[in-house]
Amino acid sequence: MNYLLGTIFLLLSIWQFVMFKRSLTHFKQQGDKNTSPFIMFALWSGLLFAITFLGIAISCFF
């Protein structure tokens, strides 16, 4: 059961890292003065979720 949960959280973590990277490059290239200043909070919270999911996955495997 732990390996199943670990795999699920690992997949969620990988997906979250990919979405973080995609969003970051998108806003670096196409962001302008009309971009919300709160987008950085959203990006950092996405990164925090990815790191948290990775930590949970590692703890489930070991």
Contacts in CASP RR format, 6 or more apart in sequence:
PFRMAT RR
TARGET T0000
AUTHOR 0000-0000-0000
METHOD contacts of the structure
MODEL  1
MNYLLGTIFLLLSIWQFVMFKRSLTHFKQQGDKNTSPFIMFALWSGLLFA
ITFLGIAISCFF
2 60 0 8 1.000
2 61 0 8 1.000
3 60 0 8 1.000
3 61 0 8 1.000
5 56 0 8 1.000
5 60 0 8 1.000
6 56 0 8 1.000
6 57 0 8 1.000
6 60 0 8 1.000
6 61 0 8 1.000
7 57 0 8 1.000
9 53 0 8 1.000
9 54 0 8 1.000
9 55 0 8 1.000
9 56 0 8 1.000
9 57 0 8 1.000
9 60 0 8 1.000
10 53 0 8 1.000
10 54 0 8 1.000
10 57 0 8 1.000
12 53 0 8 1.000
13 50 0 8 1.000
13 51 0 8 1.000
13 53 0 8 1.000
13 54 0 8 1.000
13 55 0 8 1.000
13 57 0 8 1.000
16 46 0 8 1.000
16 47 0 8 1.000
16 49 0 8 1.000
16 50 0 8 1.000
16 53 0 8 1.000
17 47 0 8 1.000
17 50 0 8 1.000
19 46 0 8 1.000
20 43 0 8 1.000
20 46 0 8 1.000
20 47 0 8 1.000
20 50 0 8 1.000
23 42 0 8 1.000
23 43 0 8 1.000
24 43 0 8 1.000
27 35 0 8 1.000
27 39 0 8 1.000
27 43 0 8 1.000
END
